[in-house]
């Protein structure tokens, strides 16, 4: 064989790449064309604009509330978005006095804490019993009974509930806590049952083999695994109990047991409204929830994240 008859493959012919020649049985290492969507620094402008518009729905009302709370009644003319020419901090002092803020905030805090704790304890137990006995007709009927309650509006039940709570002596803060627990049961059972179905039964069976009772299985295994759902239910219940106006208005008969949203009604009259003091009161009522979020955001975000990656 002469030297001129030997042909050496080149990279342009496709037989010799940067990692050597392509041999039979060896996977080809061809570099994939670079895709612009894989670049980590690329900005999705459509999503960014959408988030900015959604953020404005929160920032604009908050700005309007802060600016109005710092104005005098004479500066409320025009669009209302202008900065105050004279800052009036007396609005906060007036709101503190008119609403008796320490006592009403304590009432709201007690009701909110009681509603959140009882909701997490009782609703999760009910959901666990239903989820693990769904094959029985009684528990299946109970599940659909609770779910059907989601479609019953509260104004229909308002008058009977007011009469029953008054007859039972529950037209007070304790009655409010029980009503928050009961009214949240339908939605909470719905999401708790769906989540418990995703927990493997093998975990409970292993604990039962080791001698654990049903209560031990729930408190030692199931309840800790419900942390993401507990965080979600706790947040929703906290926001509802703290900001609710209708239930305290209908149930609470003693003015000493009034909550913050209820006493803020004092700024509204038939012919006028004290907007500057009212908005100052709204900011003061919002402050405790912001403090709770600042100190509890670590557990809230971690609980929601664990639920997302389960």
Secondary structure, 3 states (H helix, E strand, C coil): CCHHHCCCCCHHHCCEECCEECCCCCCCCCCCCCCHHHCCCCCCHHHHHHHHHHHHHHHHHHHHHHHHHCCCHHHCCCCCCCCCCCCCCHHHHHHHHHCCHHHHHHHHHHHHHHHHHHHHHHHHHHHHHHHHCCCCHHHHHHHHHHHHHHHCCHHHHHHHHHHHHHHCCCCCHHHHHHHHHHHCHHHHHHHHHHHHCCCCHHHHHHHHHCCCCHHHHHHHHHHHHCHHHHHHHHHHHHHHHHHCCHHHHHHCCCHHHCCHHHHHHHHECCCCECHHHHHHHHHHHHHHHHHHHHHHHHHHHHHHHHHHCC
